[in-house]
Amino acid sequence: MNTQELIDLNKFRDTFSINLQKIKSICAVLSISTEKQGSVQYIPLFNETRNRLNDGLLLYAIGEQENTGKLDKTKSNDLEENQYLICIDKAEAERKNYVFTLKNEAAITKKPKSAINITPAITTEGDRTADFLQALSLAISKSISEAQKPITAPQQELYDAMEKRFLLTNEQLGKLLGLSKNTISSKPDEWRKLGFRYTKVKEEGSSATLWKISQ
């Protein structure tokens, strides 16, 4: 099963009060393909071609168009990084209003000749009750654990990582900052958040992106 974060263009339009036709025109210029499922028109959140987030990219493009009447910088991906970061911060604050997840499950259309018939296991009411209680117990334990964390826990963990000179992956840094790994990977080589500076580094002999934390 593949999970992909998508931008609902109608909700994006409503969130930022932007004409939908303008959004679709900009998408066409930037070669961002729009899809439709029922009444929902959407684009992917992460732009693999440009290695940027499409909501921040659209906000930047709209700003450039309003200021210059053109989209030259956005189209060439030659963005002013400080301005792009402002757009990303603006998008992050509202992203919960228009981003949704689409799960695609590959369907088997024809049963292979070698397929084995498996009789489904019979689940009793007692089994279902036990599973529910176990899931409930885990959820409560997780909730209590999160509630016991001090409000400055992210800053403390970032400080510890800095002191120990850890290099963090996109996913690790994203968890500390409450951001997705796609958001982290789209950041410039150096940026700041929560009082810390994050610098992109490459380990010798590795193509993986890592982040060094400093103040």
C-alpha positions in Angstrom: 0.0 0.0 0.0 1.4 3.4 -1.0 0.5 6.5 0.9 0.9 10.0 -0.7 0.3 13.4 0.8 -1.8 15.6 -1.6 -3.0 19.2 -1.8 -6.8 19.7 -2.2 -6.8 22.7 -4.6 -10.3 23.8 -3.6 -9.4 23.9 0.1 -6.0 25.5 -0.7 -7.9 28.2 -2.7 -10.3 28.8 0.2 -7.4 28.8 2.8 -5.4 31.5 1.0 -8.3 33.3 -0.9 -6.7 32.6 -4.3 -8.6 32.2 -7.6 -8.6 28.5 -8.5 -8.1 29.3 -12.2 -4.9 31.2 -11.3 -3.7 28.2 -9.3 -4.3 25.8 -12.2 -2.6 28.2 -14.6 0.5 28.4 -12.5 0.5 24.6 -12.1 0.4 24.3 -15.9 3.4 26.7 -16.3 5.4 24.8 -13.6 4.5 21.4 -15.2 2.6 20.3 -12.0 0.0 17.9 -13.1 -3.4 18.2 -11.5 -5.6 15.1 -10.9 -9.2 14.7 -10.0 -11.1 12.2 -7.9 -14.8 12.8 -7.8 -15.1 16.5 -7.0 -11.7 16.8 -5.5 -8.9 18.4 -7.6 -5.4 17.8 -6.2 -1.7 17.9 -6.8 1.1 16.1 -4.8 2.5 18.0 -1.8 6.1 17.1 -2.6 7.5 18.1 -6.0 10.2 15.5 -6.8 11.4 17.3 -9.9 12.1 20.6 -8.1 12.7 19.0 -4.6 10.4 21.5 -3.1 6.9 21.5 -1.5 4.2 22.5 -3.9 2.2 24.7 -1.5 5.2 26.8 -0.7 6.1 26.9 -4.4 2.6 28.1 -5.4 2.6 30.8 -2.7 6.0 32.0 -4.0 4.8 31.9 -7.6 1.7 34.0 -6.8 3.9 36.5 -5.0 6.3 36.7 -7.9 3.4 37.1 -10.4 1.9 39.9 -8.4 5.2 41.7 -8.0 6.6 41.3 -11.6 3.8 40.0 -13.7 6.0 37.0 -14.6 7.0 33.6 -13.2 10.6 33.5 -14.4 12.3 32.7 -11.1 9.7 30.1 -10.1 9.8 28.4 -13.4 13.6 28.1 -13.5 13.6 27.0 -9.8 15.9 30.0 -9.1 14.0 31.1 -6.0 15.1 33.6 -3.4 15.5 31.2 -0.5 14.6 33.6 2.3 11.3 34.5 0.5 10.6 30.8 -0.2 11.1 30.0 3.5 8.6 32.7 4.4 6.1 31.0 2.0 6.9 27.5 3.6 6.3 28.8 7.1 3.0 30.4 5.9 2.0 27.1 4.3 3.0 25.0 7.3 0.7 27.0 9.6 -2.3 26.2 7.4 -1.4 22.8 5.9 -3.8 20.8 8.0 -6.6 22.6 6.3 -5.9 21.4 2.8 -3.5 18.4 2.8 -5.0 14.9 2.8 -3.6 11.4 2.3 -4.6 9.1 -0.5 -3.9 5.4 -0.1 -3.5 3.3 -3.2 -3.8 -0.5 -2.9 -2.7 -2.7 -5.8 -5.6 -4.9 -6.7 -5.2 -8.5 -8.1 -7.5 -8.7 -11.1 -6.9 -12.3 -11.9 -6.2 -15.2 -9.5 -2.8 -16.8 -10.3 -3.0 -20.5 -11.2 -0.5 -21.2 -8.4 -2.5 -19.3 -5.8 -3.4 -21.2 -2.7 -6.9 -21.1 -1.2 -6.8 -20.0 2.4 -9.8 -20.3 4.6 -10.2 -17.1 6.7 -9.7 -17.6 10.4 -12.9 -17.3 12.5 -12.8 -14.4 14.8 -14.8 -14.7 18.0 -16.4 -11.8 19.9 -13.9 -12.5 22.7 -11.0 -12.1 20.3 -12.3 -8.8 19.0 -12.8 -7.5 22.6 -9.3 -8.5 23.6 -7.8 -6.8 20.5 -9.8 -3.7 21.2 -8.7 -3.6 24.9 -5.1 -4.1 23.8 -5.3 -1.3 21.3 -7.0 1.0 23.8 -4.3 0.2 26.4 -1.5 1.1 24.0 -3.3 4.4 23.0 -3.7 5.4 26.6 -0.1 4.6 27.4 1.1 6.6 24.5 -1.1 9.5 25.5 0.2 9.5 29.1 3.7 9.3 27.9 3.2 12.4 25.6 1.5 14.3 28.3 4.4 13.8 30.7 6.9 15.3 28.3 7.9 18.9 29.2 6.8 21.6 26.8 10.4 22.3 26.0 11.2 18.6 25.2 12.0 19.4 21.4 14.5 22.1 22.3 16.1 19.8 24.9 16.5 17.0 22.4 17.9 19.4 19.8 20.4 20.7 22.3 21.4 17.2 23.3 21.9 16.3 19.6 24.0 19.5 19.1 26.1 18.8 22.2 26.8 15.2 21.1 27.5 16.4 17.5 24.9 14.0 16.1 24.1 14.3 12.3 20.4 13.8 11.8 18.5 12.4 8.8 15.5 14.2 7.3 13.1 11.9 9.1 14.9 12.2 12.5 15.0 16.0 12.3 11.4 16.1 11.1 10.3 14.2 14.2 12.1 16.6 16.5 10.5 19.6 14.8 7.1 18.1 14.1 7.6 18.3 10.3 7.4 15.7 7.6 10.6 14.4 6.1 9.5 15.9 2.7 9.3 19.3 4.4 12.8 18.9 5.8 14.3 17.6 2.5 13.0 20.7 0.7 14.7 23.1 3.1 17.7 25.2 1.9 21.3 24.3 2.9 21.0 26.4 6.1 17.9 27.6 8.0 16.7 28.3 11.6 13.8 27.1 13.8 13.2 27.0 17.5 16.4 28.9 18.2 18.7 26.5 16.4 20.5 26.5 13.0 20.4 23.5 10.7 23.1 23.0 8.1 23.0 20.4 5.4 26.1 18.2 5.2 27.2 15.2 3.2 29.2 12.4 4.6 32.2 11.2 2.5 31.2 8.3 0.4 27.5 8.7 1.0 24.7 10.4 -1.0 22.4 10.7 2.0 21.4 14.2 3.3 22.2 14.8 6.9 21.8 17.8 9.2 24.2 19.4 11.6 22.7 21.4 14.5 24.2 24.5 15.9 23.2 27.8 17.6 
